[in-house]
Amino acid sequence: MAATSRSASIRIALRKWLTANSPGKQPSDPQERHEALRAWQRQLWQAGWLGLGWPVEYGGHGGDPADQIAVYQELALAKAPLPAGLVGLDVIGPTIVEHGSDEQKQRFVRPLLAGDEIWCQAFSEPDAGSDLASLRTTAVLDGDALVVNGQKVWTSMAKHAHWCAVLARTDADAPRHKGISYLLTPMDAPGITVRPVLQINGASEFGEVFFDNVRIPGTR
Ligand SMILES: Cc1cc2nc3c(=O)[nH]c(=O)nc-3n(C[C@H](O)[C@H](O)[C@H](O)COP(=O)(O)OP(=O)(O)OC[C@H]3O[C@@H](n4cnc5c(N)ncnc54)[C@H](O)[C@@H]3O)c2cc1C
């Protein structure tokens, strides 16, 4: 089927599904809201509305990435909320699908799609924003592990995340735009501290994340 007609049939089917599966009003308490949006993500996933452009063998539907955009547009038109794990779905998942090893894809993609594992992305630092090559977080090989030290900021979803994609400098001698690695890091690793950033509206959607001799084993 051509991409445009497939996208049109996805839109029609999703509109029908949404009328029968309205998520209703979301709780105002941030933690309850997060859990409700995780449940919503699971419902969307089980109904086949997530991972549309990703390979079938890792839990996707083998379609075109534009199919997923059609789904997001229909959710917005229906004023339905977005799923809880958006950072994973839109940024980290596609990176793992494109660049991860087969083992990493088998391990991470399904739980990321289902909302069983929430991801955050720790790139920005207090002195490394637009100029990301200024980042100072380091990861040094020690035996079979990388040892991470440094501080991140503006990490969306940090307090909810089970996993984090961390950028850290692994080659101190490389030119500043090189020698940086993308580390898939469990947020419960000893030495990781999350400090929520309190926004002026009282919400706390971001966090500072501190890495104090955090060992990430089995890193290639
Ligand atoms: C809603 C939201 C969610 C975010 N979530 C995450 C996240 O999950 N993980 C994460 O790592 N980061 C996250 N960020 C941080 C975001 O990526 C940073 O805001 C970004 O890296 C910019 O960094 P900065 O705030 O230090 O601004 P700076 O880089 O210091 O920029 C400040 C200002 O200077 C301007 N500027 C910068 N360089 C130049 C230049 N060379 N020439 C001219 N002007 C320049 C910029 O345009 C900007 O106006 C999030 C930000 C927002 C707003």
Ligand as a Chemical Component Dictionary entry (heavy atoms), coordinates in Angstrom:
data_LIG
# 
_chem_comp.id                   LIG 
_chem_comp.type                 NON-POLYMER 
_chem_comp.pdbx_formal_charge   0 
_chem_comp.three_letter_code    LIG 
# 
loop_
_chem_comp_atom.comp_id 
_chem_comp_atom.atom_id 
_chem_comp_atom.alt_atom_id 
_chem_comp_atom.type_symbol 
_chem_comp_atom.charge 
_chem_comp_atom.model_Cartn_x 
_chem_comp_atom.model_Cartn_y 
_chem_comp_atom.model_Cartn_z 
_chem_comp_atom.pdbx_ordinal 
LIG C1  C1  C 0 11.562 21.699 27.399 1  
LIG C2  C2  C 0 13.037 21.363 27.450 2  
LIG C3  C3  C 0 13.421 20.052 27.694 3  
LIG C4  C4  C 0 14.786 19.736 27.744 4  
LIG N1  N1  N 0 15.148 18.447 28.008 5  
LIG C5  C5  C 0 16.448 18.109 28.002 6  
LIG C6  C6  C 0 16.838 16.748 28.219 7  
LIG O1  O1  O 0 16.006 15.857 28.427 8  
LIG N2  N2  N 0 18.151 16.448 28.213 9  
LIG C7  C7  C 0 19.108 17.402 27.990 10 
LIG O2  O2  O 0 20.280 17.032 27.942 11 
LIG N3  N3  N 0 18.778 18.713 27.818 12 
LIG C8  C8  C 0 17.475 19.079 27.813 13 
LIG N4  N4  N 0 17.105 20.386 27.627 14 
LIG C9  C9  C 0 18.147 21.386 27.579 15 
LIG C10 C10 C 0 18.312 21.952 26.193 16 
LIG O3  O3  O 0 18.822 21.008 25.324 17 
LIG C11 C11 C 0 19.197 23.166 26.415 18 
LIG O4  O4  O 0 18.309 24.204 26.713 19 
LIG C12 C12 C 0 20.040 23.458 25.270 20 
LIG O5  O5  O 0 21.079 22.514 25.240 21 
LIG C13 C13 C 0 20.524 24.906 25.353 22 
LIG O6  O6  O 0 21.426 25.019 26.407 23 
LIG P1  P1  P 0 21.435 26.274 27.404 24 
LIG O7  O7  O 0 20.122 26.412 28.080 25 
LIG O8  O8  O 0 22.658 26.133 28.248 26 
LIG O9  O9  O 0 21.558 27.570 26.499 27 
LIG P2  P2  P 0 22.866 28.130 25.782 28 
LIG O10 O10 O 0 23.462 27.087 24.924 29 
LIG O11 O11 O 0 23.743 28.777 26.800 30 
LIG O12 O12 O 0 22.209 29.247 24.897 31 
LIG C14 C14 C 0 21.710 30.460 25.477 32 
LIG C15 C15 C 0 21.350 31.404 24.352 33 
LIG O13 O13 O 0 22.510 31.730 23.557 34 
LIG C16 C16 C 0 22.278 31.425 22.198 35 
LIG N5  N5  N 0 23.522 30.900 21.594 36 
LIG C17 C17 C 0 24.187 29.801 21.997 37 
LIG N6  N6  N 0 25.300 29.623 21.226 38 
LIG C18 C18 C 0 25.326 30.655 20.329 39 
LIG C19 C19 C 0 26.212 31.032 19.293 40 
LIG N7  N7  N 0 27.314 30.323 19.009 41 
LIG N8  N8  N 0 25.911 32.132 18.586 42 
LIG C20 C20 C 0 24.809 32.861 18.847 43 
LIG N9  N9  N 0 23.928 32.556 19.838 44 
LIG C21 C21 C 0 24.180 31.473 20.562 45 
LIG C22 C22 C 0 21.181 30.382 22.185 46 
LIG O14 O14 O 0 20.453 30.384 20.970 47 
LIG C23 C23 C 0 20.331 30.843 23.355 48 
LIG O15 O15 O 0 19.453 31.883 22.989 49 
LIG C24 C24 C 0 15.766 20.743 27.564 50 
LIG C25 C25 C 0 15.356 22.068 27.336 51 
LIG C26 C26 C 0 14.021 22.374 27.271 52 
LIG C27 C27 C 0 13.605 23.815 27.026 53 
# 
loop_
_chem_comp_bond.comp_id 
_chem_comp_bond.atom_id_1 
_chem_comp_bond.atom_id_2 
_chem_comp_bond.value_order 
_chem_comp_bond.pdbx_ordinal 
LIG C1  C2  SING 1  
LIG C2  C3  SING 2  
LIG C2  C26 DOUB 3  
LIG C3  C4  DOUB 4  
LIG C4  N1  SING 5  
LIG C4  C24 SING 6  
LIG N1  C5  DOUB 7  
LIG C5  C6  SING 8  
LIG C5  C8  SING 9  
LIG C6  O1  DOUB 10 
LIG C6  N2  SING 11 
LIG N2  C7  SING 12 
LIG C7  O2  DOUB 13 
LIG C7  N3  SING 14 
LIG N3  C8  DOUB 15 
LIG C8  N4  SING 16 
LIG N4  C9  SING 17 
LIG N4  C24 SING 18 
LIG C9  C10 SING 19 
LIG C10 O3  SING 20 
LIG C10 C11 SING 21 
LIG C11 O4  SING 22 
LIG C11 C12 SING 23 
LIG C12 O5  SING 24 
LIG C12 C13 SING 25 
LIG C13 O6  SING 26 
LIG O6  P1  SING 27 
LIG P1  O7  DOUB 28 
LIG P1  O8  SING 29 
LIG P1  O9  SING 30 
LIG O9  P2  SING 31 
LIG P2  O10 DOUB 32 
LIG P2  O11 SING 33 
LIG P2  O12 SING 34 
LIG O12 C14 SING 35 
LIG C14 C15 SING 36 
LIG C15 O13 SING 37 
LIG C15 C23 SING 38 
LIG O13 C16 SING 39 
LIG C16 N5  SING 40 
LIG C16 C22 SING 41 
LIG N5  C17 SING 42 
LIG N5  C21 SING 43 
LIG C17 N6  DOUB 44 
LIG N6  C18 SING 45 
LIG C18 C19 SING 46 
LIG C18 C21 DOUB 47 
LIG C19 N7  SING 48 
LIG C19 N8  DOUB 49 
LIG N8  C20 SING 50 
LIG C20 N9  DOUB 51 
LIG N9  C21 SING 52 
LIG C22 O14 SING 53 
LIG C22 C23 SING 54 
LIG C23 O15 SING 55 
LIG C24 C25 DOUB 56 
LIG C25 C26 SING 57 
LIG C26 C27 SING 58 
# 
